[in-house]
Each structure stands twice: as structure tokens, then as C-alpha cells.
Amino acid sequence: MTLLGPRKEVTIRALLDPGATVPVLSDKVVETLHIPTIRRKEPRLLSSWNSEVSKDAGALHTPELILLTKVTTSVASHSRYLLLMMNAT
């Protein structure tokens, strides 16, 4: 997938979780790609798959980011793009 961020465009590997209520980026990805973060006035409570509240998540969010991937099929001779916009709520 291609991450279109506020400063640059990079190719990344991503796991899309259809059961997730919000998209989450790891600290490593944010630091490596120099994605700016914004501190929330009130941290958002985030819980994992087993309902445990994550102690270190929810205090920061990023500006709007876009994930873009090219989808090709053997049936058609054309490509389609899947666009996912991530923004803080």
C-alpha cells in the first residue's frame, strides 16, 4: 500500500482490520516516516481484541492520512484503486 502523508509518499505493509473501530499506527511507523502527531486534550480509550484497555494509546493522533492500493483482477484488463482515508475523530 502507499501511504500519502502530509510530508511524503511511501510504500508500506498494512494490516486492515475490519473489526477495528479506529485505525492505529505503531509508534515505529510514526517515528520512521516522521508523521507529525497532535496531542488530544482528553486521551481516547482504546481497547484490544480481548477488551483490555491499552495504557499507551489514545493520547496522540495524526493529521489526515490516505492509504492507497492498486487492485488488479485476472477477469478484467484494468486496475482499480482502493482508497482509505484515516483521520482523527
Secondary structure, 3 states (H helix, E strand, C coil): CEEECCCCEEECCCCCCCCCCCCCCCHHHHHHCCCCCEECCCCCCCECCCCCECCCCCCEECCCEEEEEEEECCCCCCEEEEEEEECCC
